[in-house]
Amino acid sequence: MRLSRYFLPVLKETPSEAQIVSHRLMLRAGMIKQASAGIYSWLPLGFKVLRKLENIVHEEQMRVGHIPMLMPTLQSADLWRESGRYDDYGEEMLRITDRQGRDMLYGPTNEEMITDIFRAHVGSYKDLPLTLYHIQWKFRDEMRPRFGVMRGREFYMKDGYNFDLTKEDALHAYNRHLVSYLRTYERMGLQAIPMRADSGPIGGDDTHEFLVLAETGESEVFYDSEITDLKFGDRQVDPNSVEACRAVLDEFTSRYARTDETHDEALFNEIPEERRRVARGIEVGQIFYFGTKYSEAMGAKVQGPDGKPVPVHMGSHGIGVSRLVGAIIEASHDDKGIIWPEGVTPFHAGIVNLKQGDPEADGACESIYQALLALGLDPLYDDRNERAGGKFATMDLIGLPWRITVGPRGLKNGVVELTSRRTGESEELPPEAAIERLAQIYAPYRGSLVG
Ligand code: 5CA
């Protein structure tokens, strides 16, 4: 993309309404614009990051055998009356009446709708196990929407639902989700720690939230510092192996890590004092096992091996896709702006032309730009007629991990400059070498859609 042709409405002033750094930077970098309280338009740069996160989520869901689909945002109140949640959900639910006088709602989550789909089409235990998911906008009329996309009213969420014959099978699905979530967050450059939590209006006893540690997080968390040494890495875990998934769950949940909702001071005090941590975290996902709560209420039964109908065991599993954009920025920025991890960056590298209009500089930039495109990379070429200082400030603000700077002086010596946004370190090297370096850097990040 050429910046002169792009739509990147960066703000010079720091918006006063934004209380936390990710919200400020998303507004300043022209990623979002508030449409009304807790509701945002995703401008092109923000939309690119949102799509990248969505792709990672899809790839990791499909990798473990979960099946993508799409349910609508608007739901019929009748379904929610069946589960009893139409009244229970309270004022967070946005209720709408259509022209026929039918009660509708903007879905805050989809347990009822997916259970309705399941009961309409699945009748035998032979069709299990089954895990369906979608990534769709949700609406919760939060009392205090704040912090930009972190606590929105409208937000983008991946929600998945498993259907199993027995509790054991459903707990395996729970563990499998934990495994795939660990991998998902690491691909986004984040460490998200599973913590025992409270199930709230979703219900059930087994639930873990995934928290990214950050001072601005809304949850208070208590944990054993050893847990931060755990990495999922590139291990291959067979999603169908009960033992392998269980082993990952055990490894990642055996140390103390809880949110304030389930914190137990006595247990916490059993950890050696130097390892006790009290901090804040951003909840970027949650997994639930709730057994037959919805299947019983809504009559979602299958014929078991003995021919008798039994309600299925279910769980639901969410990832806050739009919140994650803010969470990544909270975890990765400096005083100049955002620092995107390579796996989610909106553009792979910026090209800064120090002397737009100089035939040599223009020609060199153009050929670097074309070479990167030919490699399948996505560069942002700042071809505007602006001072170098302004171009650098924009690149630093929008946070592309790598920048190639091209100027007449370097070109005389046959070199350009390759700069890391994270370390600030620059290296002079011939254009071909800079291109080759970027190809190597991004080689591990080329996801391909699985399935
Ligand atoms: N049905 C279950 C799992 S699919 C569910 O709704 N879980 S949840 O309530 O925990 O939401 C899943 C994730 O969505 C949360 O972990 C959080 O990351 C994100 N989320 C929840 N509320 C908001 C909000 N108001 N703004 C942005 N993201 C949110």
Boltz pocket constraint, residues with backbone or C-beta under 6 A from the ligand:
constraints:
  - pocket:
      binder: B
      contacts: [[A, 108], [A, 109], [A, 110], [A, 111], [A, 140], [A, 142], [A, 149], [A, 150], [A, 151], [A, 152], [A, 153], [A, 154], [A, 155], [A, 156], [A, 157], [A, 158], [A, 159], [A, 160], [A, 202], [A, 283], [A, 284], [A, 285], [A, 286], [A, 288], [A, 316], [A, 317], [A, 318], [A, 319], [A, 320], [A, 321], [A, 322], [A, 323]]
      max_distance: 6.0
